[in-house]
Amino acid sequence: MAALTRPRDGRVLGGVCAALARRFGTSATTMRLIFLVSCLLPGPQFLIYLGLWIFLPGEKKATAAW
């Protein structure tokens, strides 16, 4: 399984849905739809998203191997 890091590509806002999609092996669009539907339910979805945005590390830049 892939590490849980916010990718440099495929982001829309903070890269949280793209990171979760990569981690669980689904598309980023599917993860975004799941998040949007979950927002219709009561709960702390926005706070969890903000927390993941803050605490998930960003993907490191690829370094060239000389």
Secondary structure as the mmCIF struct_conf table of DSSP 4:
data_model
#
loop_
_struct_conf.conf_type_id
_struct_conf.id
_struct_conf.beg_label_comp_id
_struct_conf.beg_label_asym_id
_struct_conf.beg_label_seq_id
_struct_conf.end_label_comp_id
_struct_conf.end_label_asym_id
_struct_conf.end_label_seq_id
STRN STRN1 ARG A 6 ARG A 6
BEND BEND1 ARG A 8 GLY A 10
BEND BEND2 VAL A 12 GLY A 15
HELX_RH_AL_P HELX_RH_AL_P1 VAL A 16 PHE A 24
TURN_TY1_P TURN_TY1_P1 GLY A 25 GLY A 25
BEND BEND3 THR A 26 THR A 26
HELX_RH_AL_P HELX_RH_AL_P2 ALA A 28 SER A 38
TURN_TY1_P TURN_TY1_P2 CYS A 39 LEU A 40
BEND BEND4 LEU A 41 GLY A 43
HELX_RH_AL_P HELX_RH_AL_P3 GLN A 45 PHE A 55
BEND BEND5 LEU A 56 LEU A 56
HELX_LH_PP_P HELX_LH_PP_P1 PRO A 57 PRO A 57
STRN STRN2 GLY A 58 GLY A 58
HELX_LH_PP_P HELX_LH_PP_P2 GLU A 59 ALA A 64
#
